[in-house]
Amino acid sequence: MFHSHRSVDVITGASFLSLLSTCASSQREKPRSRLAAVHFAHVSRSLLFSDDVSADSSTEFPDRVSLMEVRLQAQEDEITLLKSSLADALRRISILDQQIPLLKQHLISGTSHRRSRGRPRSFFSFFLFLSAAPVSKGQTWTSVVEEPIRPTCVNTLQQDKAHQEEPCEPKSSSLKEQGKAKVDGAPPSSREGTPGAAAPSPRTGPLSSVLESDDIDELSVTELAAINLTGHSIKMFIRGRPITMYIPSNIQNYEDLRMEPPAEKLELDWVYGYRGRDCRANLYLLPSGEAVYFIACVVVLYHVDRRTQRHYLKHTDCVRCLAIHPDRVRVASGQMAGVDKDGKPLQPFVHIWDSATLVTLQQIGLGSFERGVGSVAFSYADSGAFLCVIDDSNEHMLSVWDCNKGTKQAEIKSTNEAVFAVEFSPADSNNIVTCGKSHVYFWTLSGGTLSKKQGIFGKYKKPKFIQCFVFSGTGDVLTGDSEGNILTWGKSAADIKTLGKGAKETYQIMRQTRAHEGSVFTLCVLQGGAILSGGGKDRRVIRWSVDLAPERECEIPEKFGAVRTIADVDGEELLVGTTRNAILRGTLSDGFVAIVQGHVDELWGLATHPSQNVFLTCGHDRQVCLWNAEEHRLDWCTTLEESGLCADFCPNGGVVSVGLNTGRWVVLDLQTQELVSDSTDGNEQLSVMRYSPDGSFLAVGSHDNFIYIYTVTEGGRRYTRFGKCTGHSSFITHLDWSKDGKYIMSNSGDYEILYWDVAGGCKLLRNRFESKDREWASYTCVLGFHVMGVWLEGSDGTDINALCRSHSEKVVAVADDFCKVHLFQYPCPKPKAPSHKYEGHGSHVTNVCFTHNDSHLISMGGKDTCILQWRVTRGGQRYTLDRSTSDSSTSIKWAVLTQLSHFINSSSEGNMDHVNIKTNNLTI
């Protein structure tokens, strides 16, 4: 690649390493949140639980595995970044190679001019020439060409040539006066273009005829800034990488733009989903007729008859456990620790709150728990005066708290093994029972001290996991285990022969009842003393008499998974929570139907219908679900062969396309769910599907760095390859169509913003300046002038996963990596723009989208598998421009400073300080 006979040392070794270091800070290859990886490392232990396996022998092992996964992901990201950076560096060097012959010729010509006229050529003429040097076909524009010569600039230069004999401004002229002399004092032709003068095109027209004029040497810094005022650009930096964006023509005074929070606001309207895959005892029915359960950071109160929801929203991270007070009104809910935006752990706590008013009554244990709260339980014998809590630390600390005062009464290390449940004895608040991996512990509280006795299995096989337990009407403890048995425990006299003299009474197994194939996940005591048990592998719900004789049973449909928990409604009707995140309602005789459903793995794909209040979601669970936003229900769900990562509706609303993780994409009929088209582009995952506004084209963005364009016919049922957009040096993240359906704007993983002429043959528009005034049918690209203000200071480029502009073009919603949904005004072109911020997700928010009439916003969590539907409250105005404080002198000053900054940044961006050009003993 480097030729020994070259007389130009294009780039030094040090500068090459510096360039790689700068470029290596670009975005990771996979659209996955770094924060989510750290955050869910704490939750990974619970995800290891299955029908027969719920934890390892040590809680340290899952943590180490999670840490290794995070490190492995980071190493893969760095390798990808280095590959992308190397490709970008080689591309820049190649372009410089092709500019060398022209540069030599220009410098030789410049030497003869200096000898004839006796004055040096300024550096600006060299810079302008380098920027305007032609680029061969098929190459992409590099960061050196960040500010091409505009027609306004060319016309001004031509005007200067006609007046080159006029005296120059005195050197004592101020910066303000020089600027006004060039802009305000110039003839109209110099600012608006001279009629009949053929100005070269900024994209393709050669500028050599203009650049050969020695009058460029006379341009001062002020003059150069002034003549570029009508087409100035601004830069933002992400992880040290500059991103240039051009200011639209309709913004005359960028510095006077006032950014305000939008008048529109969001209110949580509905929560789709339920967390049953890795949580126990998290479904209860209140006297009000509301079922209480949780998902993400939200505790949902769902009225099973009225089909309405209320939400408790005071948690700051994922809720993990629930308990109902004996008064059936108060609720205790515990949450995970989580991490903040810098990756530092946040403290978990328990809230006691009123289910009627949703008012928080007490915060328990802030600063006392580690990692999270795994189990909570109210005492019954004293009307709920105490609360027992077990945290997720290595020792699983067991603590007892005064509910009214919020003070700790006792605390002790329980075990290093996993703990699944805790309960007070209904007859005595000084007796507590816990169960988990290979143990049942019976605790006694006396004088502020807790002591335990371990359940003795004796002649019975010791199960690997004790999954659940209840207190029977006779006071016995019944446990369900991983062997499928229900064990009845009782207190008995000490066995002196076995335990020796002085042995105290023990808790032993009195009876073993074979109940299920696989684990017994839940037990429930009905009024009258009957027992309900829920199975894992066999998915059965069995009703047992008081003496544990089976009476009736019902099998749950396989698509809903195993039985996770059971809530009694009226003795006959039941609510059943399942491991596939569904809540079922029904009876043992009539069967069960789903009243709550959700995804079971990480979500990424989201699309809203162009004319109806329905939306589609897809994710790693291979499910594609169509939801009705008006009736708050699942219309249909189908399972694909691979994971779905992106989707979009055809503008006619009849079909929807879904991109998969293998490069394959499918088109489904919305009414019949039939597969109407099946195609594959490359072998890497697809990240975006987008139809043109009229539905005549479909753009498919892939992780192989290409955008595939298809023509669409027969109402979205026939697709023909039209072309391929080639030019990105990293994977495609987002793209949007122009309103006329001819152009595409796209973002990539290395923070590129590129524009494409699709109608002209999928060509890359090398002069991005020409796209500054183009109108876009949608705005989902996270990088662009109109959404520059949504980025926080210090963002690493992956902090924003998605954004969506409303159809009214008044607001833009943002999904970030810190579990938040933001609402900004649109456009939002200034840094540190204010916004409304909303919580509810317990994981990185992967996608947001407005419904067709902007009445609602849909947001999706990643690992929390939660879908939140927000109601948009109307009102507000777009950004305001304060013209009272602007004048021509302020504009000129700002223009000069902006262009100076742009010029310096462009030079350093192109590594100009490391380019040594030597010809005829002349060094520039």
Buried (B, 14 or more C-beta within 10 A) or exposed (E): EEEEEEEBEBBEEEBBEBBBEBBBBBBBBBBBBBBBBBBBBBBBBBEBBBBBEBBBEEBEEBBEBBBEBBEEBEEEBEEBBBBBBBBBBEBBBBBBBBBBEBBBEBBEEBBEBBEEEEEEBBEBBBBBBBBBBEBEEEBBBBBBBBBBBBBBBBBBBBBBEEEEEEEEBEEEBEBBBBBBBBBEEBEEBBBEBBEEEEBBBBEEBEBBEBBBBBBBBBBBBBBBBBBBBBBBBBBBBBBEBBBBBBBBEEBEBBBBBEBBBBBBBBEBBBBBBBBBBBBBBBBBBBEEEBBBBBBBBBBBBBBBEEEEBBBBBBBBBBBBBBBBBBEEBBBBBBBBBBBEBEEEBBBBBBBBBBBBEBEEBBEBBEEBBBBBBBBBBBBBBBEBBBBBBBBBBBEBBBBBBBBEEBEBBBBBEBBBBBBBBBBBBBEBBBBBBBBBBBBBBBBEBEEEEBEBBEBBBEEBEEBBBBBBBBBBBEEBBBBBBBBBBBBBBBBEEBBEEEEEEEEEEBBBBEBBBEBBEBBBBBBBBBEEEBBBBBBBBBBBBBBBEEEBEBEEBBBBBEEBBBBBBBBBBEEEBBBBBBBBBBBBBBBBEEEBEBBBBBBBBBBBBBBBBBEBBBBBBBBBBBBBBBBBBEEBBBEBBBEBEBBBBBBBBBBBBBBBBBBBBBBBBBBBBBEEEEEBBEBEBBEBBBBBBBBBBBBBBBBBBBBBBBBBBBBBEEEBBEBEEBBBBBBBBBBBBBBBBBBEBBBBBBBBBBBBBBBBBBBEEBBBBBBBBBBBEBEBBBBBBBBBBBBBBBBBEEBEBBBBBBBBBBBBBBBBBBBBBBBBBBBBBBBBBBBEBBBBBBBBBBBBBBBBBBBBBBBBBBBBBBBBBBBBBBEBEEEBEBBEBEEEEBEEBBBBBBBBEBBBEBBEBBBBBBBBEBBEBEBEEEEE
